[in-house]
Amino acid sequence: MTEKGQNELSLLAHRFNEMAAKLQDNIRTLSEKEAFFQALIDAVPDGLRVINQDFRVIQVNQAFCQQLGLSRSTVLKQTCYESSYAKNTPCPPTLNNCPCYELDKSTQPVKFISQHVRADGSLLDVEVIAAPMALEIDGKPVKLIVESARDLNQAIKFSHEQKLATMGEVASRMAHEIYNPLTSVRLALQSTLKSLESGKSEPAQIIDYLKLVDGEIDKCVDVTQRLLKLGAAGSEKRQLVAINQAISETMALLRFESQEQNIEIELRLEAEQDRVLARENDIRMVVLNLAQNAFHAMPEGGKLSIQTWRDKAQIYITFTDTGCGIQPKFLQRIFDPFFSHRADQKKGIGLGLSICKTLVEHYGGHIGVNSQWGQGCQFTVSLPDESTMVSVKES
């Protein structure tokens, strides 16, 4: 081989080595990017998966696999209907909320409640949010679906924790409302006992003492009944709930707390008996959480006004306080789970308003907020009015 040929061969080998090194670097970079992307979606606590137009799962995170009790490799070999519903054919769009079907008609994200089937056959209640994702691969447009699945059992657990925390706070403050009547009962009984022991008792005086005891015991019973209504587990069946009565009795639980914090409570309730179809303790919990939210916004005292009225087929309840209001940057986040930014500087769980929103929307209602920083805040709840329907039935 001539010297020129050897040089060309050497140059070719050098270029080949350069290309191999560059290819190796590209493979390493691609591998690192894939590992980063997988770690990124694995860090999301909700289940995530990506579905293509053939219903195949092409990407999934660890949380989704744990929800179903399946390995990542198993899920990636299956279709969405196989991994989530243990079916052999696509879900009928007329019977199921199928994001593949819904997003083929619209580009707006869809949200629904569903039941996924775990590997062991048990059912998992999930809140599914699906959104479309458009890509271009090899010059061709490709439509994918990104789907998140939130474990509702976990959400229910946090909801129960929030409810227990709220109940504990109310119960601790209500101890004063029971203590004071019991003190009066004790004094009345002691006076009656002394009068009888002295032999100078007068029937009229004994009767007065017993009437006092009876009245104070009624107060204790009333307080405990209101607390039991608030904390009752409630049946699965909805019932007609008198809104004004639920508000009055729930706010009575906060009477001592409002006096202690120098907060005036004004109730402007419509004279008519407005009723909604719901679980009564849920409605009372909404009232309690919104009232306490207003209390937290007025650490130096103030006024909370609660008003109800009916308009067409809706019942409206407003909670208006004279507190510090909500900063504009927080307005979009106040209904988010675990978001807490209290004016009294105390750390909250951050589930009160989130639970209110969930419960109100569960009964077909809506909750909104209007606030100016430094000028107070107003929450408005609207719920479907069942009073008209009941009046027709009763007539």
C-alpha positions, 0 to 999 in steps of 0.5 A, spaced: 500 500 500 502 506 498 504 512 503 498 516 500 493 510 501 495 509 508 494 516 510 487 516 507 486 509 511 488 513 517 484 519 516 478 514 515 479 511 521 480 517 525 473 520 522 470 513 524 472 514 531 470 521 532 463 519 529 463 513 534 465 517 540 460 523 538 454 517 537 456 514 544 456 521 547 449 522 543 446 516 546 449 517 553 445 524 553 439 521 550 439 516 556 440 521 561 434 525 558 430 519 558 432 518 566 431 525 568 424 525 564 422 518 568 425 521 574 421 527 573 414 523 572 416 518 578 416 524 583 409 526 581 404 523 587 398 522 582 398 516 577 400 518 570 400 515 564 401 517 556 396 513 551 397 513 544 391 513 538 391 505 539 389 505 546 397 503 548 400 505 554 407 508 552 409 512 558 407 511 566 410 513 572 411 509 579 405 512 582 400 509 577 403 502 577 403 502 585 395 504 584 394 498 580 399 493 583 402 492 577 410 493 574 412 498 569 413 493 564 407 490 565 403 496 564 407 498 558 405 492 554 398 493 555 392 498 553 389 503 557 383 498 558 387 492 560 391 495 565 385 500 568 379 496 567 381 488 566 377 489 559 379 485 553 376 490 548 375 498 548 370 501 553 364 503 550 364 511 550 356 511 551 357 507 558 364 509 560 368 516 560 373 514 555 378 520 555 380 517 548 373 518 545 372 525 549 378 528 547 377 526 539 371 531 539 374 536 543 381 539 545 379 541 552 381 537 558 376 532 561 375 530 568 371 525 571 370 519 577 372 512 575 374 505 578 380 502 576 381 495 577 387 493 581 391 486 579 388 483 585 381 484 583 379 490 588 377 496 586 380 503 586 376 510 586 380 515 582 379 522 580 381 522 572 384 528 569 386 527 561 388 532 556 391 532 549 398 532 547 400 534 540 407 532 537 410 531 530 414 525 529 418 523 523 414 529 520 407 526 521 402 529 527 401 524 532 396 525 538 397 523 545 393 523 551 396 525 558 392 522 564 393 523 571 389 518 576 388 521 583 387 516 589 380 518 592 381 514 598 387 518 600 383 524 599 378 522 603 383 520 609 385 527 609 378 530 609 376 525 615 383 528 618 381 535 617 374 534 619 376 531 626 381 537 627 375 542 626 371 538 630 376 537 636 377 545 635 369 546 636 368 541 642 374 544 646 371 551 645 364 548 646 366 546 653 365 553 656 358 552 653 357 546 657 361 548 663 357 554 665 350 551 665 353 545 669 356 550 674 349 553 675 346 546 676 351 544 681 349 551 685 342 550 685 342 543 687 347 545 693 342 550 695 336 545 695 340 540 699 342 545 704 335 547 704 332 540 705 337 539 710 336 545 715 328 543 715 326 550 713 325 548 705 319 551 702 316 548 696 316 554 692 323 555 692 325 548 691 320 548 685 324 554 682 331 551 683 329 545 680 326 549 674 333 552 674 336 545 673 331 543 668 333 549 664 340 549 664 340 541 663 336 543 656 342 548 654 347 542 655 343 537 651 342 543 646 349 544 645 351 536 645 345 535 640 348 540 635 355 538 636 352 531 634 349 533 628 355 536 625 359 530 627 354 525 625 357 520 620 351 520 616 347 515 611 349 514 604 342 517 603 341 524 601 335 528 605 332 535 604 336 539 609 333 546 611 339 551 610 337 556 615 336 551 620 343 548 619 346 555 619 343 557 625 345 551 629 352 551 626 353 558 628 350 557 635 356 552 636 361 558 635 358 563 639 363 562 645 369 563 640 366 569 636 365 572 643 372 570 645 375 573 639 370 579 639 367 578 632 360 580 631 355 575 627 350 577 623 345 572 620 340 575 615 336 569 613 330 569 608 324 567 611 322 562 607 324 555 608 329 553 603 331 546 602 337 542 599 337 535 597 344 533 601 347 530 607 345 534 613 352 534 616 356 535 609 352 542 609 353 544 616 361 542 615 361 547 609 358 552 614 362 551 619 369 551 615 367 558 611 365 561 618 372 559 621 375 561 615 372 568 616 374 568 624 381 566 622 381 572 617 379 577 623 385 576 629 383 583 631 376 582 631 370 584 626 364 582 623 361 576 620 355 577 616 351 571 613 345 572 608 341 567 604 336 568 599 333 564 593 333 566 586 330 562 580 332 555 582 338 556 586 339 558 593 345 562 595 349 563 601 354 569 602 359 569 608 362 576 608 367 578 613 371 585 615 378 581 615 384 583 611 382 580 605 386 575 600 392 577 597 391 577 589 397 572 588 393 567 593 386 568 590 387 562 585 390 558 590 385 558 596 381 552 594 387 548 592 388 542 597 393 543 603 394 551 601 394 555 607 396 562 609 392 565 615 392 572 617 392 570 624 399 567 623 397 560 625 399 554 621 393 550 618 392 543 615 389 547 608 384 543 607 378 547 609 376 551 603 378 545 599 373 540 602 368 546 602 369 546 594 368 539 593 362 538 598 358 544 594 360 541 587 358 534 589 351 537 590 351 540 584 353 547 587 358 552 586 362 556 590 366 563 589 370 568 592 370 576 591 376 579 595 380 586 595 386 586 599 385 589 606 378 590 605 375 583 607 372 577 603 366 574 601 364 567 599 358 565 595 355 558 595 350 556 591 346 550 591 340 547 587 333 549 590 329 543 592 323 547 596 319 548 589 319 541 588 317 539 595 312 544 595 309 541 588 309 534 591 306 536 598 300 540 594 
